Amino acid sequence: MSDAPKILGMGELRYTAVPAWEQLPVGWSFFEATSVATNSRGEVFVFNRGHRPMIVLDRCGAVINTWESVAFARPHGITIGPNDEVYCVDDVDHTVAKFTPEGELEWRLGTSGQPSETGVVNGDYRTITQSAGAFNLPCNLAIAPDGELFVSDGYGNARVHRYTAAGDLIGSWGGPGVGPGEFGIPHGIAIDRNGMVYVADRENYRIQRFRPDGEYVDEWGDIARPCDIYIDSEQRVFVAEVGFQTGMWPGQAPPTPDATGGRVSVFDTDGNLLSRWGGGEDPLSYDDLYAPHGICVDDLGDVYVAEVSWSGGGKMGRVAPNCPTLRKYARVAN
């Protein structure tokens, strides 16, 4: 029997899983990694819901720093800018903050603990009666080539907010619904080198694309509840899809009995599928996925996926407590 690692993906984008890549000290835990990002030095920032909300690892998975003195209500999304500045989205605090790589606060958007008025009840996007200003349970942030900032304001709102690099509001768009420019949880967000804005419209099972001013362009299907989007230097669009095995809302049912579980899909900027792996058949295996929530790609082409395996199913007993919450997939040379 061959001990060769399983090859994941397809075409020119193939990967092997790196099991238990992170080397956390004894007694440490992410508890739940919600998002992950890499900086210019290849350092990996893991935003998580454990006792150390930001754990920074080197390429080999060794801990090199933590932000133990920085408090968050509930870590959700992370983005690292071109100068290694770190943007953190705290959904329950209703804020977005910019930090130095060492965790020193530079500025904060939104008012801590004060959501905008959307009519939402218990964070259920289906109860939103109106879109509103920033923020009500925001999800993620993207940085445009010119430095502008775009925030997907998702669980309790249905908006995208556009800011200057300094954090001054330029404008907003979106509202609750299923039509073009409407959202059912605008969760992940990314921007390509041409300024096109990609929004993971999670509960509408699609990615919508917009010009920076909010003009609707088109949408992509064949998406299983997308949570996060990352566009690499080759303009390939990596999508973390939480799928239909976990995190469903009360009364929500999968579209088909055999609907996929969590997976990663990779597209070109025309929406053509380039690679895909996962599906949730064996969530405890590092070759598979369970609840993908955040994704990034480093400068070597390796892929990191943060999974909300506890809130997605662990706390309900739907998946074993040892289900991975952070996965690394190493790019296979062609």
VEXPALUM-531249 format. One record per residue (C-alpha): chain; residue number from 1; residue in three letters; x, y, z. Coordinates in pm, 1 decimal. Layout:
N
+------+-----+------+----------+----------+----------+
| unit | pos | code |        X |        Y |        Z |
+------+-----+------+----------+----------+----------+
|    A | NUM |  ALA |        X |        Y |        Z |
...
+------+-----+------+----------+----------+----------+
END
This chain:
334
+------+-----+------+----------+----------+----------+
| unit | pos | code |        X |        Y |        Z |
+------+-----+------+----------+----------+----------+
|    A |   1 |  MET |      0.0 |      0.0 |      0.0 |
|    A |   2 |  SER |    134.8 |    341.1 |    -94.7 |
|    A |   3 |  ASP |    195.3 |    600.0 |    178.1 |
|    A |   4 |  ALA |    195.4 |    883.3 |    -74.0 |
|    A |   5 |  PRO |    -19.4 |   1179.9 |     32.8 |
|    A |   6 |  LYS |   -354.5 |   1223.2 |   -133.9 |
|    A |   7 |  ILE |   -356.6 |   1479.7 |   -413.8 |
|    A |   8 |  LEU |   -640.0 |   1730.2 |   -380.3 |
|    A |   9 |  GLY |   -780.9 |   1972.8 |   -633.3 |
|    A |  10 |  MET |   -749.5 |   1947.0 |  -1008.2 |
|    A |  11 |  GLY |   -573.9 |   2084.9 |  -1312.1 |
|    A |  12 |  GLU |   -270.9 |   2299.2 |  -1234.1 |
|    A |  13 |  LEU |   -394.4 |   2377.6 |   -883.7 |
|    A |  14 |  ARG |   -330.1 |   2063.0 |   -683.8 |
|    A |  15 |  TYR |   -246.9 |   2033.8 |   -315.9 |
|    A |  16 |  THR |   -159.8 |   1797.4 |    -34.0 |
|    A |  17 |  ALA |   -284.7 |   1843.5 |    320.9 |
|    A |  18 |  VAL |    -33.4 |   1925.8 |    594.0 |
|    A |  19 |  PRO |   -184.8 |   1759.1 |    905.4 |
|    A |  20 |  ALA |   -157.1 |   1939.6 |   1239.3 |
|    A |  21 |  TRP |     73.4 |   2198.9 |   1085.4 |
|    A |  22 |  GLU |     46.4 |   2445.7 |   1374.4 |
|    A |  23 |  GLN |    287.9 |   2387.2 |   1663.4 |
|    A |  24 |  LEU |    102.8 |   2531.4 |   1960.8 |
|    A |  25 |  PRO |    256.7 |   2494.5 |   2307.4 |
|    A |  26 |  VAL |    103.1 |   2241.0 |   2542.0 |
|    A |  27 |  GLY |   -221.9 |   2375.5 |   2684.8 |
|    A |  28 |  TRP |   -277.1 |   2626.6 |   2403.4 |
|    A |  29 |  SER |   -570.3 |   2612.6 |   2165.9 |
|    A |  30 |  PHE |   -735.2 |   2820.3 |   1895.3 |
|    A |  31 |  PHE |  -1065.9 |   2686.3 |   2029.8 |
|    A |  32 |  GLU |  -1209.0 |   2806.7 |   1699.4 |
|    A |  33 |  ALA |  -1015.3 |   2975.3 |   1419.5 |
|    A |  34 |  THR |  -1247.1 |   3213.3 |   1236.6 |
|    A |  35 |  SER |  -1008.7 |   3365.7 |    983.7 |
|    A |  36 |  VAL |   -647.6 |   3355.9 |    868.1 |
|    A |  37 |  ALA |   -412.9 |   3588.1 |    676.4 |
|    A |  38 |  THR |    -46.1 |   3603.7 |    578.8 |
|    A |  39 |  ASN |    183.4 |   3905.7 |    560.4 |
|    A |  40 |  SER |    479.3 |   4000.6 |    340.7 |
|    A |  41 |  ARG |    715.1 |   3781.4 |    545.5 |
|    A |  42 |  GLY |    500.9 |   3471.8 |    514.0 |
|    A |  43 |  GLU |    388.1 |   3494.1 |    876.0 |
|    A |  44 |  VAL |     42.7 |   3347.7 |    938.9 |
|    A |  45 |  PHE |   -203.0 |   3542.2 |   1158.0 |
|    A |  46 |  VAL |   -478.0 |   3322.9 |   1301.7 |
|    A |  47 |  PHE |   -774.6 |   3521.2 |   1437.4 |
|    A |  48 |  ASN |   -948.0 |   3288.9 |   1681.1 |
|    A |  49 |  ARG |  -1189.2 |   3259.9 |   1973.5 |
|    A |  50 |  GLY |   -947.1 |   3108.4 |   2223.4 |
|    A |  51 |  HIS |   -767.5 |   3279.2 |   2512.6 |
|    A |  52 |  ARG |   -514.9 |   3433.5 |   2272.5 |
|    A |  53 |  PRO |   -732.1 |   3591.0 |   2001.1 |
|    A |  54 |  MET |   -441.5 |   3648.0 |   1763.1 |
|    A |  55 |  ILE |   -170.3 |   3387.4 |   1729.2 |
|    A |  56 |  VAL |    107.3 |   3451.5 |   1476.3 |
|    A |  57 |  LEU |    294.5 |   3155.4 |   1329.6 |
|    A |  58 |  ASP |    595.0 |   3123.6 |   1100.7 |
|    A |  59 |  ARG |    589.8 |   2920.2 |    779.5 |
|    A |  60 |  CYS |    668.0 |   2603.0 |    973.0 |
|    A |  61 |  GLY |    380.9 |   2656.1 |   1217.0 |
|    A |  62 |  ALA |    584.8 |   2771.2 |   1518.1 |
|    A |  63 |  VAL |    441.3 |   3048.7 |   1736.4 |
|    A |  64 |  ILE |    630.2 |   3377.8 |   1699.6 |
|    A |  65 |  ASN |    386.4 |   3624.4 |   1857.4 |
|    A |  66 |  THR |     45.5 |   3663.8 |   2022.1 |
|    A |  67 |  TRP |   -186.8 |   3955.8 |   2097.2 |
|    A |  68 |  GLU |   -281.2 |   3853.1 |   2447.2 |
|    A |  69 |  SER |   -349.9 |   4208.7 |   2569.0 |
|    A |  70 |  VAL |   -598.6 |   4293.4 |   2290.4 |
|    A |  71 |  ALA |   -963.3 |   4222.7 |   2377.0 |
|    A |  72 |  PHE |  -1230.2 |   4133.7 |   2123.8 |
|    A |  73 |  ALA |  -1599.4 |   4061.5 |   2180.2 |
|    A |  74 |  ARG |  -1598.5 |   3792.3 |   1909.4 |
|    A |  75 |  PRO |  -1323.9 |   3761.7 |   1647.4 |
|    A |  76 |  HIS |  -1460.4 |   3722.8 |   1296.9 |
|    A |  77 |  GLY |  -1255.6 |   3846.6 |    999.9 |
|    A |  78 |  ILE |   -895.3 |   3946.9 |    934.2 |
|    A |  79 |  THR |   -723.0 |   4120.2 |    641.4 |
|    A |  80 |  ILE |   -358.3 |   4219.5 |    613.0 |
|    A |  81 |  GLY |   -272.7 |   4524.7 |    404.4 |
|    A |  82 |  PRO |     17.4 |   4596.0 |    168.7 |
|    A |  83 |  ASN |    226.3 |   4744.9 |    450.4 |
|    A |  84 |  ASP |    145.7 |   4455.0 |    683.4 |
|    A |  85 |  GLU |   -116.8 |   4653.8 |    873.2 |
|    A |  86 |  VAL |   -380.3 |   4424.2 |   1025.1 |
|    A |  87 |  TYR |   -755.4 |   4488.2 |    999.8 |
|    A |  88 |  CYS |   -980.2 |   4296.1 |   1237.2 |
|    A |  89 |  VAL |  -1357.4 |   4268.7 |   1216.4 |
|    A |  90 |  ASP |  -1533.7 |   4206.1 |   1549.0 |
|    A |  91 |  ASP |  -1890.2 |   4115.6 |   1460.6 |
|    A |  92 |  VAL |  -2049.6 |   4116.8 |   1807.3 |
|    A |  93 |  ASP |  -1876.1 |   4445.7 |   1893.8 |
|    A |  94 |  HIS |  -2001.7 |   4598.3 |   1564.7 |
|    A |  95 |  THR |  -1658.4 |   4741.8 |   1488.6 |
|    A |  96 |  VAL |  -1367.5 |   4723.5 |   1245.5 |
|    A |  97 |  ALA |  -1019.5 |   4810.2 |   1372.9 |
|    A |  98 |  LYS |   -676.5 |   4871.0 |   1222.6 |
|    A |  99 |  PHE |   -370.0 |   4747.6 |   1412.3 |
|    A | 100 |  THR |      3.9 |   4737.3 |   1369.1 |
|    A | 101 |  PRO |    148.5 |   4388.2 |   1316.6 |
|    A | 102 |  GLU |    230.5 |   4384.9 |   1688.3 |
|    A | 103 |  GLY |   -129.9 |   4451.4 |   1788.7 |
|    A | 104 |  GLU |   -122.6 |   4824.8 |   1863.6 |
|    A | 105 |  LEU |   -454.6 |   4992.3 |   1779.3 |
|    A | 106 |  GLU |   -436.3 |   5267.4 |   1515.1 |
|    A | 107 |  TRP |   -805.8 |   5341.8 |   1465.8 |
|    A | 108 |  ARG |  -1149.1 |   5189.3 |   1494.7 |
|    A | 109 |  LEU |  -1465.7 |   5224.4 |   1283.5 |
|    A | 110 |  GLY |  -1811.7 |   5188.9 |   1434.7 |
|    A | 111 |  THR |  -1923.6 |   5234.2 |   1792.3 |
|    A | 112 |  SER |  -1833.1 |   4954.5 |   2029.3 |
|    A | 113 |  GLY |  -2137.0 |   4751.8 |   2130.7 |
|    A | 114 |  GLN |  -2384.1 |   4971.7 |   1939.4 |
|    A | 115 |  PRO |  -2537.0 |   4819.8 |   1624.1 |
|    A | 116 |  SER |  -2706.5 |   5022.1 |   1354.5 |
|    A | 117 |  GLU |  -3085.8 |   5001.1 |   1330.8 |
|    A | 118 |  THR |  -3188.0 |   4731.1 |   1084.5 |
|    A | 119 |  GLY |  -3468.7 |   4562.3 |   1276.0 |
|    A | 120 |  VAL |  -3275.9 |   4234.5 |   1295.0 |
|    A | 121 |  VAL |  -3376.2 |   3995.6 |   1573.1 |
|    A | 122 |  ASN |  -3116.0 |   3770.6 |   1739.9 |
|    A | 123 |  GLY |  -2874.6 |   3814.1 |   1450.3 |
|    A | 124 |  ASP |  -3104.2 |   3628.9 |   1207.8 |
|    A | 125 |  TYR |  -3059.1 |   3794.1 |    868.7 |
|    A | 126 |  ARG |  -3411.1 |   3687.7 |    766.6 |
|    A | 127 |  THR |  -3559.2 |   3937.2 |   1015.0 |
|    A | 128 |  ILE |  -3381.2 |   4244.4 |    873.7 |
|    A | 129 |  THR |  -3644.8 |   4502.0 |    779.2 |
|    A | 130 |  GLN |  -3416.0 |   4770.2 |    638.3 |
|    A | 131 |  SER |  -3054.9 |   4829.2 |    548.8 |
|    A | 132 |  ALA |  -2869.2 |   5081.7 |    760.8 |
|    A | 133 |  GLY |  -2534.1 |   5241.5 |    823.9 |
|    A | 134 |  ALA |  -2227.0 |   5086.2 |    980.5 |
|    A | 135 |  PHE |  -2233.9 |   4839.2 |   1150.9 |
|    A | 136 |  ASN |  -2462.3 |   4555.8 |   1256.3 |
|    A | 137 |  LEU |  -2264.8 |   4233.0 |   1298.7 |
|    A | 138 |  PRO |  -2007.6 |   4305.8 |   1024.0 |
|    A | 139 |  CYS |  -1812.9 |   4021.4 |    867.5 |
|    A | 140 |  ASN |  -1504.1 |   4109.2 |    661.8 |
|    A | 141 |  LEU |  -1294.9 |   4381.5 |    498.7 |
|    A | 142 |  ALA |  -1119.1 |   4409.1 |    161.8 |
|    A | 143 |  ILE |   -859.8 |   4657.4 |     39.1 |
|    A | 144 |  ALA |   -872.6 |   4802.0 |   -312.2 |
|    A | 145 |  PRO |   -557.9 |   4864.0 |   -521.8 |
|    A | 146 |  ASP |   -589.7 |   5238.7 |   -449.0 |
|    A | 147 |  GLY |   -611.7 |   5173.9 |    -72.5 |
|    A | 148 |  GLU |   -986.0 |   5220.7 |    -30.0 |
|    A | 149 |  LEU |  -1152.9 |   4990.0 |    220.2 |
|    A | 150 |  PHE |  -1472.1 |   4790.6 |    167.4 |
|    A | 151 |  VAL |  -1657.9 |   4624.8 |    456.7 |
|    A | 152 |  SER |  -1922.2 |   4353.9 |    419.1 |
|    A | 153 |  ASP |  -2175.7 |   4433.7 |    691.0 |
|    A | 154 |  GLY |  -2348.2 |   4104.6 |    695.1 |
|    A | 155 |  TYR |  -2519.5 |   3912.6 |    972.5 |
|    A | 156 |  GLY |  -2735.4 |   4195.3 |   1102.5 |
|    A | 157 |  ASN |  -2726.4 |   4422.6 |    798.4 |
|    A | 158 |  ALA |  -2727.2 |   4376.7 |    420.3 |
|    A | 159 |  ARG |  -2478.6 |   4640.4 |    309.0 |
|    A | 160 |  VAL |  -2132.0 |   4700.8 |    173.3 |
|    A | 161 |  HIS |  -1963.9 |   5016.5 |    303.3 |
|    A | 162 |  ARG |  -1686.0 |   5194.4 |    113.5 |
|    A | 163 |  TYR |  -1420.4 |   5400.5 |    295.7 |
|    A | 164 |  THR |  -1107.4 |   5594.9 |    220.7 |
|    A | 165 |  ALA |   -780.8 |   5442.8 |    337.2 |
|    A | 166 |  ALA |   -804.1 |   5670.1 |    641.6 |
|    A | 167 |  GLY |  -1147.0 |   5533.4 |    733.9 |
|    A | 168 |  ASP |  -1374.7 |   5810.6 |    606.0 |
|    A | 169 |  LEU |  -1706.4 |   5683.8 |    466.2 |
|    A | 170 |  ILE |  -1751.5 |   5731.0 |     90.8 |
|    A | 171 |  GLY |  -2079.2 |   5546.3 |     40.9 |
|    A | 172 |  SER |  -2276.5 |   5224.1 |     88.5 |
|    A | 173 |  TRP |  -2497.6 |   4993.4 |   -113.6 |
|    A | 174 |  GLY |  -2720.4 |   4688.8 |    -76.9 |
|    A | 175 |  GLY |  -3033.9 |   4576.5 |    100.2 |
|    A | 176 |  PRO |  -3201.1 |   4254.5 |    214.9 |
|    A | 177 |  GLY |  -3331.3 |   4027.4 |    -60.5 |
|    A | 178 |  VAL |  -3241.6 |   3795.5 |   -344.5 |
|    A | 179 |  GLY |  -3224.4 |   4033.3 |   -641.4 |
|    A | 180 |  PRO |  -2919.1 |   4191.9 |   -802.0 |
|    A | 181 |  GLY |  -2742.9 |   4409.0 |   -545.3 |
|    A | 182 |  GLU |  -2941.9 |   4258.6 |   -258.2 |
|    A | 183 |  PHE |  -2793.4 |   4028.2 |      1.8 |
|    A | 184 |  GLY |  -2867.3 |   3734.8 |    228.0 |
|    A | 185 |  ILE |  -2561.2 |   3783.8 |    449.2 |
|    A | 186 |  PRO |  -2285.4 |   3962.5 |    256.4 |
|    A | 187 |  HIS |  -2012.2 |   3766.0 |    431.9 |
|    A | 188 |  GLY |  -1678.3 |   3760.4 |    249.9 |
|    A | 189 |  ILE |  -1541.2 |   4035.0 |     26.9 |
|    A | 190 |  ALA |  -1238.4 |   4071.4 |   -202.5 |
|    A | 191 |  ILE |  -1116.1 |   4305.5 |   -477.7 |
|    A | 192 |  ASP |   -913.2 |   4216.1 |   -785.0 |
|    A | 193 |  ARG |   -636.9 |   4423.6 |   -942.3 |
|    A | 194 |  ASN |   -888.7 |   4600.5 |  -1167.8 |
|    A | 195 |  GLY |  -1099.5 |   4717.4 |   -874.1 |
|    A | 196 |  MET |  -1382.7 |   4469.2 |   -923.0 |
|    A | 197 |  VAL |  -1554.5 |   4397.4 |   -589.5 |
|    A | 198 |  TYR |  -1649.3 |   4035.0 |   -517.2 |
|    A | 199 |  VAL |  -1906.0 |   3974.7 |   -241.6 |
|    A | 200 |  ALA |  -1980.4 |   3631.6 |    -95.3 |
|    A | 201 |  ASP |  -2360.7 |   3648.1 |    -71.8 |
|    A | 202 |  ARG |  -2372.4 |   3349.0 |    159.3 |
|    A | 203 |  GLU |  -2737.5 |   3258.1 |    203.6 |
|    A | 204 |  ASN |  -2818.3 |   3337.2 |   -158.4 |
|    A | 205 |  TYR |  -2553.9 |   3079.5 |   -259.8 |
|    A | 206 |  ARG |  -2370.3 |   3310.7 |   -496.0 |
|    A | 207 |  ILE |  -2089.5 |   3558.0 |   -547.9 |
|    A | 208 |  GLN |  -2198.9 |   3898.6 |   -670.5 |
|    A | 209 |  ARG |  -1960.3 |   4136.8 |   -845.1 |
|    A | 210 |  PHE |  -1974.1 |   4514.9 |   -839.9 |
|    A | 211 |  ARG |  -1785.0 |   4818.6 |   -952.6 |
|    A | 212 |  PRO |  -1639.5 |   5024.5 |   -665.8 |
|    A | 213 |  ASP |  -1938.9 |   5261.5 |   -668.0 |
|    A | 214 |  GLY |  -2176.7 |   4968.3 |   -609.6 |
|    A | 215 |  GLU |  -2290.5 |   4920.8 |   -969.3 |
|    A | 216 |  TYR |  -2397.0 |   4557.8 |  -1011.3 |
|    A | 217 |  VAL |  -2199.1 |   4367.0 |  -1276.1 |
|    A | 218 |  ASP |  -2290.5 |   3997.7 |  -1254.7 |
|    A | 219 |  GLU |  -2310.8 |   3696.2 |  -1026.6 |
|    A | 220 |  TRP |  -2165.9 |   3346.1 |  -1009.2 |
|    A | 221 |  GLY |  -2357.6 |   3033.4 |   -916.4 |
|    A | 222 |  ASP |  -2228.3 |   2682.1 |   -838.6 |
|    A | 223 |  ILE |  -2141.2 |   2818.1 |   -493.2 |
|    A | 224 |  ALA |  -2230.1 |   2638.8 |   -168.0 |
|    A | 225 |  ARG |  -2285.0 |   2915.9 |     89.5 |
|    A | 226 |  PRO |  -1961.1 |   3112.0 |     37.2 |
|    A | 227 |  CYS |  -1803.0 |   3254.3 |    352.1 |
|    A | 228 |  ASP |  -1477.1 |   3408.2 |    235.7 |
|    A | 229 |  ILE |  -1294.3 |   3508.3 |    -81.9 |
|    A | 230 |  TYR |   -921.6 |   3550.1 |   -143.5 |
|    A | 231 |  ILE |   -770.0 |   3667.3 |   -474.1 |
|    A | 232 |  ASP |   -406.0 |   3570.2 |   -519.4 |
|    A | 233 |  SER |   -131.3 |   3744.8 |   -716.5 |
|    A | 234 |  GLU |   -229.0 |   3552.6 |  -1031.4 |
|    A | 235 |  GLN |   -587.8 |   3676.9 |   -994.2 |
|    A | 236 |  ARG |   -724.9 |   3337.0 |   -906.5 |
|    A | 237 |  VAL |  -1032.7 |   3357.6 |   -686.9 |
|    A | 238 |  PHE |  -1026.3 |   3120.2 |   -387.9 |
|    A | 239 |  VAL |  -1362.3 |   3068.1 |   -217.3 |
|    A | 240 |  ALA |  -1422.0 |   2908.3 |    122.8 |
|    A | 241 |  GLU |  -1767.9 |   2749.8 |    107.6 |
|    A | 242 |  VAL |  -1924.9 |   2635.8 |    433.5 |
|    A | 243 |  GLY |  -2162.6 |   2406.6 |    245.0 |
|    A | 244 |  PHE |  -2488.7 |   2253.8 |    363.7 |
|    A | 245 |  GLN |  -2386.8 |   2015.4 |    641.0 |
|    A | 246 |  THR |  -2339.3 |   2275.6 |    912.1 |
|    A | 247 |  GLY |  -2437.8 |   2623.3 |   1025.6 |
|    A | 248 |  MET |  -2788.2 |   2606.7 |    880.8 |
|    A | 249 |  TRP |  -3045.8 |   2851.3 |   1015.2 |
|    A | 250 |  PRO |  -3362.0 |   2723.6 |   1189.7 |
|    A | 251 |  GLY |  -3606.1 |   2601.5 |    927.3 |
|    A | 252 |  GLN |  -3343.1 |   2612.1 |    653.7 |
|    A | 253 |  ALA |  -3296.7 |   2296.2 |    448.2 |
|    A | 254 |  PRO |  -3028.6 |   2198.4 |    194.9 |
|    A | 255 |  PRO |  -3133.2 |   2255.6 |   -165.9 |
|    A | 256 |  THR |  -3098.3 |   1881.6 |   -240.5 |
|    A | 257 |  PRO |  -3053.4 |   1572.4 |    -21.6 |
|    A | 258 |  ASP |  -2699.4 |   1522.6 |   -154.2 |
|    A | 259 |  ALA |  -2594.3 |   1888.8 |   -127.4 |
|    A | 260 |  THR |  -2223.7 |   1929.4 |    -65.5 |
|    A | 261 |  GLY |  -2058.0 |   1996.0 |    266.1 |
|    A | 262 |  GLY |  -1769.3 |   2234.8 |    318.2 |
|    A | 263 |  ARG |  -1523.9 |   2278.8 |     34.3 |
|    A | 264 |  VAL |  -1278.2 |   2513.3 |   -136.9 |
|    A | 265 |  SER |  -1332.4 |   2623.2 |   -496.0 |
|    A | 266 |  VAL |  -1096.1 |   2821.7 |   -717.0 |
|    A | 267 |  PHE |  -1211.3 |   3027.4 |  -1014.8 |
|    A | 268 |  ASP |  -1059.3 |   3261.8 |  -1266.7 |
|    A | 269 |  THR |  -1198.1 |   3614.7 |  -1284.5 |
|    A | 270 |  ASP |  -1446.8 |   3506.9 |  -1550.5 |
|    A | 271 |  GLY |  -1600.7 |   3256.2 |  -1310.0 |
|    A | 272 |  ASN |  -1452.7 |   2943.6 |  -1469.4 |
|    A | 273 |  LEU |  -1381.7 |   2666.5 |  -1218.0 |
|    A | 274 |  LEU |  -1007.8 |   2590.1 |  -1193.8 |
|    A | 275 |  SER |   -988.9 |   2361.0 |   -891.8 |
|    A | 276 |  ARG |  -1201.0 |   2226.4 |   -607.1 |
|    A | 277 |  TRP |  -1162.3 |   1994.9 |   -308.5 |
|    A | 278 |  GLY |  -1349.3 |   1895.4 |      6.5 |
|    A | 279 |  GLY |  -1715.3 |   1811.1 |     36.4 |
|    A | 280 |  GLY |  -1743.1 |   1711.8 |    400.7 |
|    A | 281 |  GLU |  -1759.0 |   1333.0 |    362.7 |
|    A | 282 |  ASP |  -1483.0 |   1285.3 |    621.9 |
|    A | 283 |  PRO |  -1453.2 |   1610.1 |    823.1 |
|    A | 284 |  LEU |  -1198.9 |   1470.5 |   1070.3 |
|    A | 285 |  SER |   -956.4 |   1398.5 |    787.6 |
|    A | 286 |  TYR |   -714.5 |   1675.4 |    693.2 |
|    A | 287 |  ASP |   -781.5 |   1583.1 |    330.9 |
|    A | 288 |  ASP |  -1139.3 |   1706.6 |    365.2 |
|    A | 289 |  LEU |  -1318.9 |   2009.5 |    511.6 |
|    A | 290 |  TYR |  -1609.6 |   2069.4 |    746.3 |
|    A | 291 |  ALA |  -1696.1 |   2437.2 |    802.3 |
|    A | 292 |  PRO |  -1466.0 |   2664.5 |    595.6 |
|    A | 293 |  HIS |  -1502.4 |   3023.8 |    715.4 |
|    A | 294 |  GLY |  -1178.7 |   3203.0 |    623.8 |
|    A | 295 |  ILE |   -916.6 |   3148.2 |    354.3 |
|    A | 296 |  CYS |   -585.8 |   3292.5 |    235.6 |
|    A | 297 |  VAL |   -295.1 |   3199.5 |     10.6 |
|    A | 298 |  ASP |     70.0 |   3272.1 |     87.4 |
|    A | 299 |  ASP |    343.4 |   3375.0 |   -154.4 |
|    A | 300 |  LEU |    441.2 |   3010.3 |   -211.9 |
|    A | 301 |  GLY |     88.6 |   2923.5 |   -322.6 |
|    A | 302 |  ASP |      0.1 |   2728.3 |     -9.2 |
|    A | 303 |  VAL |   -360.2 |   2759.4 |    108.7 |
|    A | 304 |  TYR |   -477.9 |   2812.4 |    467.7 |
|    A | 305 |  VAL |   -838.3 |   2755.7 |    574.4 |
|    A | 306 |  ALA |   -992.9 |   2858.3 |    907.3 |
|    A | 307 |  GLU |  -1298.6 |   2655.0 |   1005.5 |
|    A | 308 |  VAL |  -1572.2 |   2734.8 |   1256.3 |
|    A | 309 |  SER |  -1590.7 |   2369.2 |   1350.2 |
|    A | 310 |  TRP |  -1714.8 |   2438.4 |   1704.8 |
|    A | 311 |  SER |  -1996.1 |   2685.3 |   1638.9 |
|    A | 312 |  GLY |  -2076.5 |   2509.4 |   1311.3 |
|    A | 313 |  GLY |  -2140.1 |   2174.1 |   1472.2 |
|    A | 314 |  GLY |  -1909.2 |   2084.4 |   1757.9 |
|    A | 315 |  LYS |  -2116.9 |   2251.8 |   2025.1 |
|    A | 316 |  MET |  -2424.0 |   2058.0 |   1908.0 |
|    A | 317 |  GLY |  -2239.6 |   1727.7 |   1899.1 |
|    A | 318 |  ARG |  -2264.6 |   1702.0 |   1521.9 |
|    A | 319 |  VAL |  -1890.9 |   1666.3 |   1479.3 |
|    A | 320 |  ALA |  -1619.7 |   1540.6 |   1714.6 |
|    A | 321 |  PRO |  -1440.2 |   1797.8 |   1932.0 |
|    A | 322 |  ASN |  -1111.6 |   1716.7 |   1758.2 |
|    A | 323 |  CYS |  -1239.4 |   1830.5 |   1419.2 |
|    A | 324 |  PRO |   -966.5 |   2057.2 |   1275.6 |
|    A | 325 |  THR |  -1023.9 |   2430.3 |   1295.3 |
|    A | 326 |  LEU |   -714.7 |   2530.4 |   1093.8 |
|    A | 327 |  ARG |   -594.2 |   2351.0 |    783.0 |
|    A | 328 |  LYS |   -298.8 |   2399.5 |    552.6 |
|    A | 329 |  TYR |   -276.4 |   2269.9 |    195.7 |
|    A | 330 |  ALA |     65.4 |   2274.9 |     30.2 |
|    A | 331 |  ARG |     77.8 |   2350.1 |   -341.8 |
|    A | 332 |  VAL |    203.6 |   2059.0 |   -552.2 |
|    A | 333 |  ALA |    457.1 |   2160.7 |   -816.4 |
|    A | 334 |  ASN |    351.4 |   2092.3 |  -1173.4 |
+------+-----+------+----------+----------+----------+
END
